[in-house]
Amino acid sequence: MQLITNLPTSFIKSPILSPKALKPSFSLSNSRKSNSDRFALSQTLQSETLKILEWPSVCKQLSSFTSTSMGSSVVQNAEIPIGQTWEESQKLLDQTAAAAAMMDSWTLDFSGIEDVSGIVDSAVSGQLLTLLELCAMRGTLRAAKRLFEKLEQLAASGDCSERYLPLLEILKDCNFQVELEHKIQFCIDCNLLIILDRASEDLEIIRSERKRNMGNLDSLLKEVSSRIFQAGAIDRPLITKRRSRMCVGIRVSHRSLLPDGVVLDVSSSGATYFMEPKEAVELNNMEVRLSNSEKAEEIAILSLLTSEIAESEIEIKYLLDRILDVDLAFARAAYAQWMNGVCPIVTSGDCEAISSEADYTLSVDIDGIQHPLLLELSVRKSSDPLESYSGNAVQLGNGNGKMTSGSLSGVSTFPVPIDIKIEGGKRVVVISGPNTGGKTASMKTLGLASLMSKAGMFLPAKNSPRLPWFNLILADIGDHQSLEQNLSTFSGHIMRICNILEVASKESLVLIDEIGSGTDPSEGVALSTSILQYLKDRVNLAVVTTHYADLSILKEKDSQFENAAMEFSPETLKPTYQILWGSTGDSNALSIAESIGFDLNIIQRAQQWVERLKPENQQERKGVLYQSLVQERNKLEAQARRAASLHAEIMDLYHEIKNEAEDLDKRETALRARETQRVQRNLKTAKSQLETVLQEFENQLRTTSADQFNSLIRKSESEIASVVATHCPRDVFSVSETDTKSYTPKIGEQIFVKGLGGKLVTVVEAPEDDENILVQHGKIKVRLKKSNIRSIASSKKNATTRSVPSKQQGRRSKELQCHPEVEKDEVASYGPLVQTSKNSVDLRGMRVEEASYHLDMAISVSGPYSVLFVVHGMGTGAVKERALEILNNHPRVAKFAQESPLNYGCTVAYIK
């Protein structure tokens, strides 16, 4: 804690933030965001703006001028400091100016400075540092101290000492850890990478004792080896180390020369033993003990140095950050020399100083500025492409930091320098002009110039460029379409503008390319106008590009608006890339199309449309458009009236059918009641008549002789048949088969249809060869078989048959009883054959027994004179056979019609 209190307050709360810092996620909402959400949104928009303005590419250019690995890494990752206040940006500019002044006559040596932040982190984590890492730390601390002393020397000499003060102030509060650097130097020889004996008293004693012991051991082994050689036990004296112990070589056959010796190893051929003489055992033991002690002492020394580095973590990292600031200042100065940059004058709302003119009329005054990235392209296309550029990168890496041959003084034709002149009090600038005319590039150049001045970088311009300090630079340039987020081009454009409006402030710069594009032009103009009216009261400056001529009219109504146009040469039909401030530009789309060889007929026709769309022709167009709209409205009203009339007719028909259906239900109920009473009376009468006949038959049977039995029986049967015939029901449409087949209706004739409850239908189409006829009832048309129709005349004829004598009716009843299959379907009316879910039973997929049960239940619950559709399917035929057997034998089934080509897998049963 004591170390922290001794640090300057500027370190505790660093005023300069990296643009990469704080990139939190956020959710978009139409509701007002909290301060934390707005801050997160602001950070995200700034990060995206850096990419839009190609800030990483500019930083990549700058990285070639850095002198340290730290500086190169930070700049390549686009993490260079950007001032968060006007004072911070001005401080960065002063540092760049001081470095540029120093580079004219002096050079700073950054050699020996390494990025040791990882070494510090390792020490803090408890990892033991190596000799190489400790030497890197010592070299960095020593080089940093040497750099500061050089700056002090320059600041103390000459008349320009005050110009260097911004650089000196960077390092003046740093702790260069001189004591730590001296300790490392005292303990370690960084050339040999060894720990010196003087590192500790114990280490010196251990090494001295080990040296003496090794001398005794070496003398002993030399004596033994010579004796073995003289005895012919080895080709030459051999002293070596095996298993960390000193020994001698001896042939296996002469092992007896070293009695009680210890074999430590055997040669690969097996002919030589490496033996430790008995006299050397104690000396080797001492060597092992002393070696271990030496290693332990060295580790203790390394641990001590590591702990001191860990304790100095804050001071060392602070020192590295300040060295990085110095490196970046010289990199910015070298970059400025490379592109012939000049220091900008940055004004603030609170501090309009910097300029001596109190009545300065321009808030933005930049002459001949060029885009840095286009400058690099210009160098690449020149005769000496970037050789000096890359060469100076090497020189800077060696600590030169000065550009000697890489300036761009001879390259000025490309990119075309532009002038940016915006009067004070103007808040919104609308730039119009042709496509490919440089609108977007000019707007990007302004945004990049503002960003570079905030970061303390000089501008590739002329004279003394002047511009305000912006706290936020927010840009909407390019296509923000996103399939992942389900955003169209226009939706992405509007969403980003919405976010910009959310975070923009009175000190912000807003750049919007093609505002309001991607939608209906009229709505786009309206929305764009509203956005610009909103921006003029809430930002320092907003610059937008557009092809909407209506936006240029805003200047006439509000002095806070300004127009600008991209110049277009009518002679060459090409843009000049110059900005005409205060002018309104044309898109020149037709001229551009004509210059690239477009069909002249198309161009002429487009010119005619342009004439029609001119403001003086707008009144006529409005009249024509009004008449067209009135006609369209009348047409739609007539269609609406017809639709309402048709709807009323349909509703009337619906209510008529509904009422008729209700009446039919009531009439059917009453008819069934009357019919039930009539049938009950008839049954009672028939029963009484039959009982009378039977009683008479029994009485006569008692008195009649045997030869009269037959005549008596015939008489009784005749009477019973007469009673049955009298009470047997008859069909209204009973006619002979011959009458049905011979009758052929004509088109337009009204006829009766069997099963329709006595309704009349009209013949629409004459019968064809297949004996089918098309009839219509109301709005419904249906095709019927000829056998299901009856003429009105036949119906009347049948009605007269009711008055025939009872004997003829009796004969008719007998015929019906004898041949029920002839006109069985004429005995009762079953209604139209329309299949529904209520009159159908589906047996498909069932077993035979299950199908039998369901079919029997369906027949039982069916009402009288109803139709049942038995769906048995094709299958193996077992279910179908069983169903037909049940229908044939069931007492309630009057008849059934098997499947037909139009109705496969279904049998229609008529229920009594």
Secondary structure, 3 states (H helix, E strand, C coil): CHHHHCCCHHHHCCCEECCCCCCCCCCCCCCCCCHHHHHHHHHHHHHHHHHHCCHHHHHHHHHCCCCCHHHHHHHHCCCCCEECCHHHHHHHHHHHHHHHHHHCCCCCCCCCCCCCHHHHHHHHCCCCCCHHHHHHHHHHHHHHHHHHHHHHHHHHCCCCHHHHHHHHHHHCCCCCCHHHHHHHHHHEECCCCEECHHHCHHHHHHHHHHHHHHHHHHHHHHHHHHHHHHCCCCCCCCEEEECCEEEEEEEHHHHHHCCCCEEEEECCCCCEEEEECHHHHHHHHHHHHHHHHHHHHHHHHHHHHHHHHHHCHHHHHHHHHHHHHHHHHHHHHHHHHHCCCECCEEECCCCCCCCCCCCCCEEEEEEEECCHHHHHHHHHHCCCCCHHHHHHHHHHHCCCCCCCCCCCCCCCCCCCCEEEEEECCCCEEEEECCCCCCHHHHHHHHHHHHHHHHCCCCECCEEEEEEECCCEEEEECCCCCECCCCECHHHHHHHHHHHHHHHCCCCEEEEECCCCCCCCHHHHHHHHHHHHHHHCCCCCEEEEECCCHHHHHHHHHCCCEEEEEEEEECCCCEEEEEEEECCCCCCCHHHHHHHCCCCHHHHHHHHHHHHHCCHHHHHHHHHHHHHHHHHHHHHHHHHHHHHHHHHHHHHHHHHHHHHHHHHHHHHHHHHHHHHHHHHHHHHHHHHHHHHHHHHHHHHHHHHCCHHHHHHHHHHHHHHHHHHHHHHCCCCCCCCCHHHHHHCCCCCCCEEEECCCCCCEEEEEECCCCCCEEEEEECCEEEEEEHHHEEEHHHHHHHHHHHHCCHHHHHHHHHHHHHCCCCCHHHCCCCCCCCCCCCCEEECCCCCHHHHHHHHHHHHHHCCCCEEEEEECCCCCCHHHHHHHHHHHHCCCEEEEECCECCECCEEEEEEC
